[in-house]
Amino acid sequence: MKIAQGTPLLAGAYFDLLFGEAEGYACIRTFKTGTFVPKPGAPVQRHWFKWPEQRETMIAAVLGNPGYDLYIIPALFKDQSSNKASNILHQTVVYADADSADPSLFHVEPTIIMETSPQRYHLLWKTMTNNSPELCLTGRSIAHAHSHQGCDKGGWDQGQLLRIPGSTNNKPRGTGPFVVKAYTTGLVYELEEIQEKYPQLEAVIDSSLFGPMPDPKSWASITEAEAWLNINPDLLSLYGGPPGDRSDRMWRLLSELARREAPKPLALTIAWNASCCKYRMDDRPFEDLWREMCKAYEQPENSAPKSEAEIEAYLRLRAQEAELADGGARPRARGFLTPVERADLPRDTIVDRYVEWAGTITDAAPQYHRAGIMTVISAVFGEFGLPPTKFYMGRLNLWFLVLGSTTRSRKSTARGMWRRLLKDLQDGTYDYDIGSDVTPEALAEELSHKPGYSSVFHRDEVHGLLGEQASKGYLSGLQENMTELYDGHVRMRKRVGSGEKKKLGTAETTNFIVNFSGVTEHVTNALTAADFASGYLARFIYCHAEPPKRTRESERMEQFTRGSVKTEDLVYNAMVQELKDARELWAKHVKRGDPVRIPWDEDAWDRLNDLAWDLGSAAAETEMAAMIEPVVDRMAKSIIKATCLLAMVERSSRVRMDHLLKAIELAEEWFLHMMVVASKIRESTWKREQDEVIAVLDAANGRMTWTMIYKKFRGKLRPKQFEEIITALSEAGEVTFRIEGRGRVIYRTLVNDNEVAPGVIPAYGSGGGNTAANTPKENGNAPRSFLSVDDIPA
């Protein structure tokens, strides 16, 4: 439907359309400073006007503040006590936050089209109906009908803030301040006319029936929330990724929590602490989040899938949302495949068949098996192929760091399975496994006799090796040596011992593969953010999983059955033969150890470059950009290697799009797990730094000036970082500080929360305190288990 632009609409005419001859109180809202700034405190300024007596004053308020972000709720209220839905007296418009959806896409021509920023709109339909819940429910139907075209699903409820024509949108969208424009067609509707085009959705709950919000003290702790997120790791990109469009991210997070049937006290904790929580960032009350969460939980499409068919439909819907949320141009951070590409994914690759076979034997996480089979094919085919880049990018070797929380994660079981496969592929000609305990010199000796051949170095409980490399002299050069080995170069050494020279081979190249495993907490505690981004560790592909749920079936041990051939053995034997046959084919055409470049189809190579851009963009948008960008850069190269290997397994002389799509699917998992591990390393680094400050303070009998203690850390911490550590320790009740003379003095809080060092003002929560750092904001009522004082909304 084509919509005429209509008549320009200024503030006075806009108010007249909204309120007409009705009587009541109108409320204009703005930010504390009048204009939007990051974390502004929300539009909390309320200015009341009695309508229609103060109509001219309202218009003057808008005209007199043209540079301000001004909002109005399109309703009149009974009095000035509140602007909640229960106080609304007069409202006749249906509205929708069209956002990026073009107004011409809507089935009913709007009465008012408001452009709030370049090509982003609010739409309103004037009706003959007054103050009925049907108005907002109709707006909800409109929002959902056009959500796939860019309309915001959440902009329809009573009490919604809409901008005012002639005011300014100061929110940064890359275009700078934007003067809000509006046009009117003058159309007025019977509500039924709109509802005919937008039937009401089923299972709708009136926003006034959400019920009371759970007491914040009953919300789950942040520890419980993080534990739940760890078993739902695909939610982490919504929970902890870059805020982006906060409204869209928050709605998608709440919707996913609803689909997974997360208890509401738990969902509230997760949502409030999410990086996209506009309510926390804007100092808005908990109740605003509660209302949106209840709406998300009541959406029919957010109900948990109950059958296999419903699960498939659920996955398709999620894929469509991911693509449409970004205009269909590029997948969002949840994945790098488009829905169309995901539908075209091959499902019968060697990776799929190995994981399916392994799943019949153990309940180890599938990602462990994917890392295992990719390790194996990297060894088998890395002797024959090279990436096709113009510059030398190294060999087709992949390095994995496989992590899990406990032994029940079955890391060792999965490790044993891929090592069995590797062993069965070895014979008198091919020898891949070089073990798990080597010194740099022994490694050089071993590889010097294998010219360009594959060698797999593996080790369990790798946190010990990581610590030993820093502390044991004979391992001090291992990191530097392995960095060169990753690129395919053998560092030649000669060692003199017992009066004679050790005889070495002459090999200078290698296809060196690494598969390390360990307990997540042990590894992340042994590493720092600097380690993670280093040239050595940046080369690893990270694989992480939580342990499977303990059941009687999973713990049951089976007896050996003599004389039978199991189906899984037949499947396994077929895979072994498939890999041997493919290896033999490549060996006929390529000299072993002297690999050739594997060419790509043009469309696949173009798609790879798009992916590399997407990976870099996803990394740059996170708070950990400096830490993860080197890892992501190497990950892009690992994807090229994995794609070539998948083609070689299938005996293809060229890389096709289907090979790349499978590699991208693997990379989605790699990227997610890398983010999880990076977050845990950053948290452990943060805790270590706090512990170091406590140790220095304890050594000084619990009292030091701010300047004295900072001198101990100035070589590794900037002043702001140090201040953040002291603030965190203060919030945790570990330290407290006050002004003494001309400077600040830091005191160690004693073990008993009711005891503090002599003369020290107790920290907030311990019985007193009047420093700015220890004074809660007004009306703070958040659970102390997971909110700092600064996070409590006013």
QUIVEN-V832577 format. One record per helix or strand. SS is the DSSP state (a for helix, b for strand). FROM is the first residue (numbers start at 1). TO is the last residue. If there is no record, write none. Layout:
BEGIN
{{SS & FROM & TO} {SS & FROM & TO}}
END
This chain:
BEGIN
{{b & 7 & 8} {a & 11 & 19} {b & 24 & 30} {b & 45 & 51} {a & 55 & 63} {b & 71 & 73} {b & 76 & 77} {a & 85 & 87} {b & 88 & 90} {b & 93 & 99} {a & 103 & 105} {b & 112 & 117} {b & 120 & 127} {a & 133 & 145} {a & 147 & 149} {b & 161 & 163} {b & 168 & 169} {b & 178 & 179} {b & 181 & 184} {b & 188 & 189} {a & 191 & 197} {a & 207 & 209} {a & 216 & 218} {a & 222 & 230} {a & 233 & 240} {a & 246 & 259} {a & 264 & 273} {a & 278 & 281} {a & 286 & 298} {a & 300 & 302} {a & 308 & 324} {a & 339 & 343} {a & 350 & 359} {a & 366 & 381} {b & 385 & 386} {b & 395 & 395} {b & 399 & 404} {a & 407 & 409} {a & 411 & 424} {b & 433 & 433} {a & 440 & 447} {b & 454 & 459} {a & 463 & 471} {a & 473 & 475} {a & 478 & 486} {b & 489 & 489} {b & 496 & 497} {b & 500 & 501} {b & 509 & 509} {b & 511 & 519} {a & 520 & 526} {a & 529 & 532} {a & 537 & 539} {b & 541 & 545} {a & 552 & 555} {a & 567 & 589} {b & 596 & 597} {b & 599 & 600} {a & 602 & 620} {a & 625 & 649} {b & 654 & 655} {a & 657 & 699} {b & 703 & 705} {a & 706 & 711} {a & 719 & 731} {b & 735 & 740} {b & 743 & 748} {a & 772 & 774} {a & 789 & 791}}
END
